[in-house]
């Protein structure tokens, strides 16, 4: 069963979190996704090639508010005494989990209830409740899904931020001039950045378009549900098309830059020869003028 | 887009020019710093032209319109220069080729080279320095100068030769300053600096190459001056003729060019790129006021100190130029120059920056 956050009663998040008491055995982890070669610390998850990213545990103080690092906080709550806890306690725990997740959230929380597992998901914070024996596999699935969502979201942000630059460079795709030469390095940097971003996007394609796994497991189904709920495949397609537009612009710019630079060197030489010829003409004319004067 | 370094340098050039002219024309005395104003002025004409072109581009003016305005402005300055010669130096000096006619032609040439690779104006500037001594030799420079004044016959060949090589400010080698100014500006002020909506700030180029080039030119000039006596006769008599402004010797051109480049690079580094220098500092405000009206000041200062000489001589029934260079002692003429600049500053500040007065306004009204 999948529900949305709108269906839940409005709560005072701050008060809830202050009062929140999670059952014994609750684990709160701060996780950073880093390149496999640069990973130091406890590795919680290894995402295989072509991504080659490790999820490592960091301290809560290391979590940064900016988007420089791909980080997520995860709250794993075990069912109290299996399913023997009272219904009121169970509801309180769920509400406390939701309020914890929503504390820094900038978008609505995804709420997924699935095979007895309750998941509250935002890009930066994830809380889930499940049977203690399944916590580890659920956490792995959520970490993997979070990484791909975060990575795609970061590429989307780059793409949106790049529109003004692309519009600014658009005239250079048609005509390149002496004044535009100053922009050559900038265009080159933007083109390189675009290629790097496209490479990053292609690396996550394998996960985004992965077919459903058969026979399904709880972890695989959680991953698939999150992919659907976050519209990862659709967003990936749109993003790819957007990057295609950028690619066309910068390919044309690169072509113009190359053509102009080559022609310019030849022209400069021609101009120097023309200047020398003009000086020769000047001498001849001047000679003529001085003889007229005398 | 105004740069304080340009305003400061133009103000220095104006002060040098006013004091030199007052001293020379009223008292017949050449002050020691004579000969530094005109090179600075010419260099700044090229520099300002580059800034103006980029300002126009930033406002979205197309290249064709910029060219048309440039040509109109070039002709305007040239014609004002001719009119100035007739009205201030009297009709017999119509074709003495003063600095205004030079700047007018420089604007026309800069419009042609502004879209070419930097190597082209640099080559033209270098060639201009190289061919100037040859042209002067071909023309027999001294035969055009009588008692230290340019005095050509009024025929086509002499007028043309004067324009190209033997006048007060002939194209060769003076065009070098405007071209170098333009090339310098295109290096120091990248076009991206003028795009207000630029989303990424580009790193400003270092001014060290400009400083280095200026120092090299200056050192070369000094070396040429020192070693002139040991040079082969062909070089020592034709190419390196000592430090003279009339004719503009190679040492003089290289030396003043070097000094102007060093002064500009230093001021640009210390003022334009120094965030601690406030834009509304008193010195900068004064410099901006003078710089904004430099064209007008050039004409006006001649009128206020030369016309009274002509009028008074006519009134006394003497030859028009009777009092020229002997009107008053040096102290009085330099005091008058100082008073002129002070009164001018007061009047220009009183008029305010938005008042459309002066030759600059006429030029904008007619040409833009």
Interface residues (C-beta under 8 A of the other chain):
Chain A: X164 X165 X168 X177 X178 X179 X182 X183 X186 X264 X267 X268 X271 X272 X275 X276 X279 X282 X283 X286 X287 X289 X290 X292 X293
Chain B: X54 X57 X114 X115 X116 X117 X119 X120 X123 X124 X127 X131 X134 X135 X138 X139 X140 X153 X155 X156 X157 X158 X160 X161 X164 X165 X190 X191 X192 X195 X197 X198 X199 X200 X202
